[in-house]
Amino acid sequence: MPQMAPMNWLLLFIYFIAIFMMVNALVYFSFLYTPKPLKNTKPVLKFNWKW
């Protein structure tokens, strides 16, 4: 494209990559995931052995 020939392509690439990384960081840190409650109670198996 001759209209954009004087533009620095590396600077434009770095600009878009920086915007992409900032948007990704905002999306990553904007969600608050609530942790699932952990079940620490194990089922107790009682065997009544009648020999």
C-alpha positions as CSV (number, residue, x, y, z in Angstrom):
1,M,0.0,0.0,0.0
2,P,1.8,3.1,-1.1
3,Q,-0.3,5.4,1.1
4,M,1.1,3.8,4.3
5,A,4.7,3.4,3.0
6,P,6.1,6.2,5.3
7,M,4.6,4.6,8.4
8,N,6.8,2.5,10.6
9,W,5.4,-1.0,10.4
10,L,7.3,-2.3,13.4
11,L,5.9,0.5,15.6
12,L,2.4,-0.2,14.3
13,F,2.9,-3.9,15.1
14,I,4.1,-3.2,18.6
15,Y,1.2,-0.8,19.1
16,F,-1.4,-3.5,18.2
17,I,0.4,-6.2,20.3
18,A,0.4,-3.8,23.3
19,I,-3.3,-3.1,22.9
20,F,-4.0,-6.9,22.5
21,M,-2.1,-7.7,25.7
22,M,-3.8,-5.0,27.7
23,V,-7.2,-6.1,26.6
24,N,-6.3,-9.7,27.5
25,A,-5.1,-8.6,30.9
26,L,-8.3,-6.6,31.5
27,V,-10.5,-9.6,30.6
28,Y,-8.4,-12.0,32.7
29,F,-8.5,-9.8,35.9
30,S,-12.1,-8.6,35.5
31,F,-13.7,-12.0,36.2
32,L,-14.2,-13.0,39.8
33,Y,-14.6,-16.8,40.0
34,T,-16.1,-18.0,43.3
35,P,-14.3,-21.1,44.5
36,K,-16.4,-24.2,44.9
37,P,-16.9,-25.2,48.6
38,L,-14.7,-28.2,49.3
39,K,-16.3,-31.3,50.8
40,N,-14.0,-32.6,53.5
41,T,-16.4,-35.1,55.0
42,K,-15.7,-38.6,53.9
43,P,-18.5,-41.1,53.9
44,V,-18.2,-43.4,56.9
45,L,-18.7,-47.0,56.1
46,K,-19.8,-49.1,59.1
47,F,-19.7,-52.8,58.6
48,N,-21.5,-54.9,61.2
49,W,-19.8,-58.2,60.8
50,K,-21.8,-61.1,62.2
51,W,-19.7,-64.2,62.1
